């Protein structure tokens, strides 16, 4: 199953703040997410305590917050680990 991955405006702004090397690493992880978006407990986990179903992808020292609906994956935010821990 292949999904389509979309970046929100906030996620795009988050990505623009990182260096090109880090941004390319994160985008590569997001591309792999399109092929296997199922939570596995290691790199992808379901976030609890939210009205909508959110997931977290671990991409090195960064965290990608996304939601799934059918074959569509919407990336909401891309945060560093300390920022993720403060916000979520």
Rosetta blueprint (number, residue, H / E / L):
1 X L
2 X L
3 X L
4 X E
5 X E
6 X E
7 X E
8 X L
9 X H
10 X H
11 X H
12 X H
13 X H
14 X H
15 X H
16 X H
17 X L
18 X L
19 X L
20 X H
21 X H
22 X H
23 X H
24 X H
25 X H
26 X H
27 X H
28 X H
29 X H
30 X H
31 X H
32 X H
33 X H
34 X H
35 X H
36 X L
37 X L
38 X L
39 X L
40 X L
41 X L
42 X L
43 X L
44 X E
45 X E
46 X E
47 X E
48 X L
49 X L
50 X L
51 X L
52 X L
53 X L
54 X E
55 X E
56 X E
57 X E
58 X E
59 X E
60 X L
61 X L
62 X E
63 X E
64 X E
65 X E
66 X E
67 X E
68 X E
69 X E
70 X L
71 X L
72 X E
73 X E
74 X E
75 X E
76 X E
77 X E
78 X E
79 X E
80 X E
81 X H
82 X H
83 X H
84 X H
85 X H
86 X H
87 X H
88 X L
